């Protein structure tokens, strides 16, 4: 929280550097957040540092919630988002790298608030707890429990035996990729301001933009292809990116999830391109570019837009709705269910057919040439059941609040999947501003649930968690 307050002050300084007038409300927001964080730290400095699994889940969940609460202060203090509900929704959307917004005039915001939105996404994309474990060894706590609770996906392959070194290496890669994208976007014609903001939200697969029209505001094929590339990288397992830096390309090629990732993007891009090409007179290169952009944007849960995919026939809408439930690779900055889960569920289904024919045979699910522990298969199956249940409950609740069928389904799926733009009233050319205020609180909770992979949060609501 103290770091978050410092970032708010940094955003104020950057805003002034890019032409903003000095803002006392922003200064007070940053100082308040810092002071609250430092008070928490000093009053617990002598606390028991033995962090076990239960404490890890609790700390991660409370950290995301408390940072989201304090992250509203820049919006509320400056009066740009006077409603606490709207400010909380916007902040949670940033920290969870969802990219859903309630803002109708983004370009009217001062630069320091646009920087703050982008920073929330950039920090949240890789994970606040991973950052803390990487740069604050002074905490002296059991980092593994926090990392396991934070990391996305069913597996957490480490780059180094020490969790602190693993977190550091992830952040080195993350910062380097952000820096490279800033330079590429600047060379392609964007201003430094737009390049920095979009690089932060792009590699975080968040989708927050400085423009109301998102990436469609930059009518440049080069800019869009650069963003497509870094959306793809953001949706790739960072362990594989580390292997790429180490020139261990064979490990990347042999990775089943990565191959499935490439195939999924290729198949859906081809399918959408054919639909758009047959329905419009747009040049074929732009058809391909828009189709590829939207498919990569949705599957990586980035949420940038260059075209209104809800105008591409009902079949195209259904395709993108299906993509809301995929997600990209485990160990990436993207949200969603993750492709590795889909792979294992599909493999288990095929194995189940074989078991029906050979009831006495032991037929394990294999991934990467190795048998998958049955506990992982059960966990993934339970994950999907809970995921669908939460989606259904959320859709019913939004419908009860008066949202139409399409909006209720789309908003619920987009928020739990950390996608950002939905369908219906919260589609790619609109936003979540007209959603009922109770619905915004539910969707905010869904964004945190999705970002922390459901069980990290839901386990806190079970009686077993609180038993000694």
Secondary structure, DSSP 8 states (H G I E B T S, - for coil): -HHHHHHHHHHHHHHHHTT----HHHHHHHHHHHHHHHHHHHHTTTS-----HHHHHHHHHHHHHHHHHHHTHHHHHHTTT--HHHHHHHHHHHHTT------S-GGGS-HHHHHHHHHHHHHHHH-HHHHHHHH-GGG---HHHHHHHHS-SS----SSSSHHHHHHHHHHHHHHHHHHHHHHHHHTT--HHHHHHHHHHHHTT----SSTTGGGGS--HHHHHHHHHHHHHHTS-HHHHHHHHTT-HHHHHT-HHHHHHHHHHHHHHHHHHHHHHHH----HHHHHHHHHHHHHHHHTT----SS-GGGSHHHHHHHHHHHTTT---TTSS--SS-HHHHHHHHHHHHHHHHHHH-TT-----EETTEE--HHHHHHHHHHHHHHHHHHHHHHHHHHHTT--HHHHHHHHHHHHTT----SGGGSTTS-STTS-HHHHHHHHHHHHHHHTTTHHHHGGGSHHHH--
